[in-house]
Amino acid sequence: MLMNKILAPFFLAVFCIGCDSRNDESSIQGTWKLMSGTAITKGDSVVTDYTKDQSMIKIINNTHFAFLKHSTSAPKDSSNQFDAGGGSYTLAGDQYTEHLDYYHDRNWEGKTFTFTVSFNKDTLTQQGVEKVEGAGIDRIIIEKYVRVK
């Protein structure tokens, strides 16, 4: 009996740790600021620091995502470089799949992109393949986001 009183809390703690739901839909929901991105095309890597000269956020709710990007160097006229898109998504374990329904380049619309996601405190990392034949895109991307508080 004494052994049950000692072991029961131990097994409950182990069970709860094993049931960590960090990749459930609620963990990915929120607003994320893109910090850096790496694009690997035919073995060549290009790293972009999104904290300089541009800013991008991704907003994820329970059914949809949207991203917004613009230059942080405001031009004197109305030619601000702006990019945006969005659509629905699914999350199954660490597999995050975006269904891009809206984008300024119609070659991208209707495409599905699957990423492996991981979380480390307030940082979201997503890695996957972007392939859009009509736009000549075939690359691996790795993006690091930090949660906006």
N, C-alpha and C positions, 0 to 999 in steps of 0.2 A: 504494500500500500504506500509506504514511504517512497519507494522507488518510482511509483506512478506519479506522485506529487512532484518529484524532482525531474523526471524525464518528460512529462507532458509539456511543461513550458518550453523545454529545450526543442522538442520536436515541432511545436507550434512555431517557434522562431525560425527554425530551418525551413519549414513549409512556407512561411510568409516571405522569406528571402527568395526562395525558389519561385515564388509567384510574382516576382517583380514585374510590373506592367508598364515599364518605362516606354515601351513602343506601342502602347495602346493609343487610340485616336486622341484621347484627351492630352497626352504628352506632346503631341505634335501641333495641337491647336494653339493659335496665338499669332503674334507678329514677330517676324524674324528679320534681322538686318544681315545682309550678305557682307561678310568680311573679306573673303578671298575666294577665288575660283581658279582651278587648274583645268585646262583643256589639253588633252593629249590626242594629237592627230598624227597617224602614221609614225608613232614613236617620238614625235617632237612635242615637247611640253611648253605651254605658255601659261604663266601665272599672272593673274590680274589681282591687284590690290584694290578692293572696292571701297576703301576708306579714303582714297585720294582721287580727286577730280570727278568722282561719280558716287552715287548712292543708290542702293537698291534694297527694297524690303519685299518680303513674301508674307502674305496674310493667309492663314489657314483656319477655316472654321470647321464645323462638323461634316460638311459635304463638299466644300469647294475651296480652291486656292486662287490667289491672284498675286501677280508680282508687278512692281512699279519701279522703274529705274530712270534716273535723270542725271544730267551733268550738274556738278555743284559749282561750276564756273558759269555764272549766269551771263549769257551774251547780252549785248546792248540792244539787240533787236529781238524778235519773237522766235528765233530759230533754235530754241532750247532743244537739245538732244533728249528725247523722251522715248521710253519703251515700256510696254505693258502687255500683259496677257493673263489668261486664266482659264479655269474650267473645273471639272470635278476631279476627285481623287479617291483612291482606296488605300488602306493601310492594312497589311496582313503580316503580323510579326515585324520584321525589319524591312519588309518589301513595300515601298511607297511608290504608287503608280499614279502619275498625272495623266489626265485625258485633256489635252489642250484644245479647248473649244473656241477661244478668242485669241487672236494675235494679228499684228499689223501685216505680217507676211503670210499670205494664205497657204503657202507651201507647208507651213507648220500646223495649221488648223486641222483638227481631226486625228492628229497623231497621238500615240500613247508612249510615254517614257517611264520606264521602271528604274527605280533607284534603290540601293541598299542604304538605309539610314541608321545612324547611331547617335546616341545622346551622351554627353558628358557634362553634367551640371547644367549650365545654361547654354551649351553649345550643341548645335545640330549639324551633323555632317551627312551629306548625301553624295553618293557616287553611283554613276550609271553611264549608259550609252545614249548619246543623242545621235539619231540617224534620220536625216530628212533628205531623201534623194533629190527632190525638186529644188532644194537650196544648196546642194553639194556639201551637206554636212554629214560627217561620219566620225565621231570622236567620243572619247571617254571624258566625262567631266567629274570633278570633285569640288564640291562647294561647301564652305564652312559659314554657318550662320550663328549669330548670337541672339538670344531671346531679347526682345525689346520690353522693358519693364514699364 
